[in-house]
Amino acid sequence: MNHDTTPISDLSGSPDQIPCFRGYRDVQYRRESDQLFRDKLAEMLQSSMERLDRHLARQVDRGILSSLAAGERLKSRTDQTLRTIRATPDNSSPFFDACPCDDVQLSRLAELENKLLQNGNAIEQISTALANNDSPSLDAIGAFARSLDELGQTFALRSQRIESLPV
């Protein structure tokens, strides 16, 4: 099984290079691959949210309150996204128990997952810049929020795709 959850930059290679692709190809590993992927994504968001929280605390300690409200809203939205990602998948989806799926369908799912990991990496970079005071707070919070929105939309699309995979 492929446990690699590092995003790849070129999706034109073999399907086995796509994160979790081999795990999804083998029916017996689908639930495990799904959980590994969701755990990795949640870990990325959790660490980013913790860096955001530390940044906001430092801002408050310095008496800088201009980004506090936006930062707190972003933490709440990040927490909601984390709950969605960590939620137990609908195990009644035929995808998890069905015979092998078409590689084209699995490739489409893997492309979404790669995009999710790229969004997660972008959020991590933004939160690291915030933690290091390398970027203006409100600008970085806005970039974090846009990346989080894209991640949430892509995750919803991934869930829909899993539910609708022909088996």
Beta strands, then each sheet from edge to edge (+ up, - down):
end
